[in-house]
Each structure stands twice: as C-alpha cells, then as structure tokens.
C-alpha cells in the first residue's frame, strides 16, 4: 500500500505550516509528501492513487488528525 500526502500552499502560509509538515513527514516516513505553491493551502492525501482525505487551510489540528489516522494504516 502506498500512502502519499499532496499539499498546495501559498508562500505566506507556508512559513507557518511547512515546519509542521516537516515534523509530520519525519514522524510518518512511509507517507510521501509533495508540495505545490499556490495562494490557498490545500492538503490532499492519496492511498494507492486514490484521494482518501483533504484538509483545507492552515488547519494544524486537522493535519495532525489526518496524518495520525491515515499514517497508521498498513
């Protein structure tokens, strides 16, 4: 099973949330993370090529919950 997280983020918001994504990526090394710069931050999670979750905005609690629930899937 492959699990990846794709996020699109603005430069301004990226300064706040990028360190959190880095922390979560280290905590869940089996989750591949891709970043695309845009104006509205959107985080999309894919499993085996299908989108399984999305978190909109710089929602730290939502990201932690989503990484926690999807990152523990085997």
Backbone as a chain_set.jsonl record, in Angstrom:
{"seq": "XXXXXXXXXXXXXXXXXXXXXXXXXXXXXXXXXXXXXXXXXXXXXXXXXXXXXXXXXXXXXXXXXXXXXXXXXX", "coords": {"N": [[0.846, -1.175, 0.0], [0.57, 2.181, -0.839], [0.88, 5.349, 0.552], [0.364, 8.725, 0.196], [0.845, 12.256, 0.643], [-0.308, 15.24, -0.581], [0.262, 18.624, -0.856], [-0.862, 21.941, -1.39], [0.199, 25.217, -1.224], [0.441, 28.635, -0.119], [3.094, 31.087, -0.26], [3.215, 32.812, 1.994], [1.592, 31.507, 3.958], [2.967, 29.157, 4.004], [5.253, 29.589, 5.508], [4.359, 29.313, 8.079], [3.081, 26.755, 8.236], [4.736, 24.874, 6.952], [6.919, 23.94, 8.645], [5.443, 22.256, 10.353], [4.485, 20.313, 8.585], [6.945, 19.239, 7.856], [7.722, 18.134, 10.334], [5.655, 16.214, 10.708], [6.126, 14.636, 8.468], [8.577, 13.499, 9.11], [7.822, 12.043, 11.333], [6.08, 10.217, 10.202], [7.487, 8.501, 8.102], [6.88, 6.782, 6.007], [4.905, 7.972, 4.583], [4.664, 9.633, 1.667], [5.417, 12.955, 0.747], [4.325, 15.695, -1.172], [4.791, 18.982, -2.467], [3.171, 21.943, -3.621], [3.261, 25.268, -4.652], [0.78, 27.688, -4.091], [-1.987, 30.068, -3.76], [-4.021, 29.392, -1.897], [-3.96, 27.278, 0.8], [-4.119, 23.793, 0.531], [-4.461, 20.47, 1.45], [-4.004, 17.31, 0.311], [-4.6, 13.856, 0.554], [-3.527, 10.727, -0.583], [-4.155, 7.318, -1.273], [-2.896, 4.467, -2.641], [-3.132, 5.7, -5.151], [-5.652, 6.913, -5.075], [-7.626, 9.619, -3.899], [-8.022, 10.034, -0.478], [-8.454, 11.743, 1.608], [-8.809, 15.215, 2.563], [-7.586, 18.332, 3.643], [-8.374, 21.601, 4.219], [-6.96, 24.865, 4.267], [-4.751, 26.342, 6.798], [-4.821, 24.301, 8.89], [-3.833, 23.034, 11.627], [-4.604, 21.145, 13.609], [-6.373, 19.56, 12.123], [-4.585, 18.531, 10.219], [-2.823, 17.069, 11.861], [-4.601, 15.17, 12.918], [-5.434, 13.872, 10.548], [-2.984, 12.903, 9.472], [-2.381, 11.229, 11.616], [-4.516, 9.349, 11.605], [-4.47, 8.295, 8.959], [-1.775, 7.795, 8.63], [-1.187, 5.661, 10.226], [-2.201, 3.528, 8.929], [-1.854, 0.337, 7.452]], "CA": [[0.0, 0.0, 0.0], [1.29, 3.44, -0.886], [0.135, 6.489, 1.073], [1.09, 9.968, -0.02], [0.152, 13.473, 1.002], [-0.017, 16.299, -1.541], [-0.294, 19.874, -0.362], [-0.687, 23.164, -2.159], [0.292, 26.221, -0.172], [0.98, 29.937, -0.501], [4.374, 31.404, 0.364], [2.987, 33.389, 3.321], [1.105, 30.454, 4.842], [3.996, 28.131, 4.053], [6.185, 29.89, 6.599], [3.738, 28.819, 9.308], [2.687, 25.339, 8.232], [5.786, 23.995, 6.433], [7.609, 23.2, 9.713], [4.547, 21.216, 10.858], [4.52, 19.244, 7.58], [8.248, 18.603, 8.011], [7.65, 17.317, 11.557], [4.787, 15.06, 10.463], [6.785, 13.784, 7.48], [9.595, 12.73, 9.829], [7.11, 11.12, 12.219], [5.462, 9.198, 9.343], [8.363, 8.485, 6.926], [6.301, 5.981, 4.934], [3.956, 8.821, 3.861], [5.374, 10.501, 0.735], [4.829, 14.296, 0.751], [4.595, 16.543, -2.322], [4.379, 20.362, -2.2], [2.944, 22.827, -4.759], [2.982, 26.612, -4.161], [-0.401, 28.389, -4.602], [-2.482, 31.072, -2.827], [-4.903, 28.794, -0.89], [-3.4, 25.979, 1.209], [-4.983, 22.619, 0.46], [-3.68, 19.264, 1.692], [-4.722, 16.144, -0.202], [-3.971, 12.592, 0.918], [-3.838, 9.687, -1.552], [-3.786, 5.946, -0.949], [-2.936, 3.643, -3.853], [-3.548, 6.523, -6.279], [-6.992, 7.487, -4.899], [-7.695, 10.607, -2.821], [-8.761, 9.497, 0.664], [-8.755, 12.808, 2.566], [-8.38, 16.56, 2.203], [-7.663, 19.331, 4.707], [-8.26, 22.934, 3.632], [-6.465, 25.897, 5.159], [-3.637, 26.02, 7.706], [-5.528, 23.651, 9.989], [-2.845, 22.153, 12.256], [-5.306, 20.022, 14.254], [-6.868, 18.692, 11.054], [-3.44, 17.821, 9.64], [-2.351, 16.078, 12.838], [-5.597, 14.093, 12.964], [-5.414, 13.126, 9.299], [-1.738, 12.131, 9.442], [-2.49, 10.177, 12.625], [-5.432, 8.267, 11.209], [-4.021, 7.667, 7.715], [-0.379, 7.398, 8.764], [-1.104, 4.389, 10.937], [-2.773, 2.463, 8.102], [-0.827, -0.528, 6.849]], "C": [[0.884, 1.227, 0.0], [0.376, 4.543, -0.377], [0.968, 7.719, 0.826], [0.201, 11.133, 0.34], [0.627, 14.545, 0.051], [-0.575, 17.581, -0.969], [0.091, 21.032, -1.24], [-0.772, 24.315, -1.173], [0.869, 27.518, -0.716], [2.291, 30.178, 0.237], [4.175, 31.907, 1.791], [2.544, 32.316, 4.322], [2.161, 29.37, 5.026], [4.993, 28.35, 5.169], [5.667, 29.353, 7.925], [3.591, 27.303, 9.303], [3.784, 24.392, 7.738], [6.569, 23.27, 7.527], [6.76, 22.072, 10.298], [4.558, 20.028, 9.899], [5.854, 18.499, 7.671], [8.284, 17.67, 9.214], [6.823, 16.053, 11.326], [5.413, 14.097, 9.451], [7.878, 12.934, 8.126], [8.941, 11.682, 10.731], [6.497, 9.958, 11.441], [6.274, 9.086, 8.05], [7.822, 7.663, 5.761], [5.23, 6.743, 4.151], [4.765, 9.775, 2.985], [4.666, 11.843, 0.664], [5.282, 15.071, -0.482], [4.076, 17.942, -2.024], [4.252, 21.133, -3.509], [2.583, 24.194, -4.196], [1.778, 27.224, -4.876], [-0.841, 29.414, -3.559], [-3.336, 30.502, -1.697], [-4.347, 27.432, -0.48], [-4.444, 24.869, 1.191], [-4.103, 21.382, 0.561], [-4.511, 18.06, 1.261], [-3.912, 14.893, 0.11], [-4.468, 11.513, -0.039], [-3.363, 8.335, -1.041], [-3.967, 5.117, -2.21], [-3.512, 4.417, -5.042], [-4.918, 7.163, -6.163], [-6.987, 8.456, -3.718], [-8.574, 10.062, -1.699], [-9.088, 10.557, 1.704], [-8.246, 14.132, 2.031], [-8.561, 17.46, 3.409], [-7.432, 20.687, 4.055], [-7.79, 23.932, 4.682], [-5.312, 25.411, 6.029], [-4.209, 25.455, 8.998], [-4.61, 22.607, 10.63], [-3.513, 20.942, 12.894], [-5.823, 19.043, 13.206], [-5.749, 17.89, 10.41], [-2.942, 16.734, 10.585], [-3.315, 14.884, 12.902], [-5.547, 13.225, 11.702], [-4.15, 12.301, 9.164], [-1.833, 10.964, 10.419], [-3.366, 9.022, 12.18], [-4.958, 7.55, 9.948], [-2.599, 7.136, 7.828], [-0.194, 6.086, 9.491], [-1.71, 3.237, 10.158], [-1.638, 1.618, 7.526], [-1.4, -1.262, 5.668]], "O": [[1.847, 1.301, 0.763], [-0.767, 4.662, -0.817], [2.142, 7.768, 1.196], [-1.026, 11.026, 0.345], [1.831, 14.745, -0.112], [-1.756, 17.641, -0.628], [1.203, 21.106, -1.764], [-1.706, 24.385, -0.376], [1.675, 27.514, -1.647], [2.561, 29.535, 1.252], [4.884, 31.478, 2.702], [3.085, 32.243, 5.425], [2.236, 28.74, 6.081], [5.525, 27.387, 5.721], [6.452, 28.981, 8.796], [3.946, 26.644, 10.28], [3.76, 23.209, 8.079], [6.866, 22.086, 7.366], [7.299, 21.04, 10.698], [4.63, 18.877, 10.33], [5.89, 17.272, 7.575], [8.806, 16.559, 9.134], [7.237, 14.956, 11.701], [5.248, 12.883, 9.565], [8.084, 11.784, 7.739], [9.45, 10.569, 10.872], [6.404, 8.843, 11.956], [5.808, 9.529, 7.0], [8.273, 7.839, 4.63], [4.7, 6.227, 3.166], [5.476, 10.636, 3.504], [3.442, 11.884, 0.536], [6.47, 15.102, -0.803], [3.03, 18.085, -1.392], [5.096, 21.009, -4.398], [1.694, 24.29, -3.35], [1.742, 27.28, -6.105], [-0.14, 29.614, -2.568], [-3.368, 31.092, -0.618], [-4.266, 26.525, -1.309], [-5.522, 25.005, 1.77], [-3.112, 21.259, -0.159], [-5.596, 17.825, 1.793], [-2.691, 14.874, -0.05], [-5.669, 11.391, -0.283], [-2.29, 8.229, -0.446], [-5.057, 5.069, -2.781], [-4.277, 3.872, -5.837], [-5.323, 7.894, -7.067], [-6.42, 8.16, -2.667], [-9.721, 9.677, -1.928], [-9.905, 10.316, 2.592], [-7.372, 14.176, 1.165], [-9.564, 17.369, 4.117], [-6.405, 20.9, 3.411], [-8.179, 23.849, 5.847], [-4.944, 24.237, 6.004], [-4.092, 26.062, 10.063], [-4.608, 21.443, 10.229], [-3.032, 19.821, 12.734], [-5.719, 17.83, 13.385], [-5.926, 16.715, 10.091], [-2.671, 15.61, 10.16], [-2.884, 13.731, 12.936], [-5.611, 11.998, 11.78], [-4.212, 11.131, 8.785], [-1.422, 9.848, 10.103], [-3.008, 7.857, 12.353], [-5.035, 6.323, 9.872], [-2.255, 6.139, 7.194], [0.86, 5.461, 9.378], [-1.741, 2.104, 10.639], [-0.587, 2.143, 7.158], [-0.695, -2.04, 5.024]]}, "num_chains": 1, "name": "protein.A"}
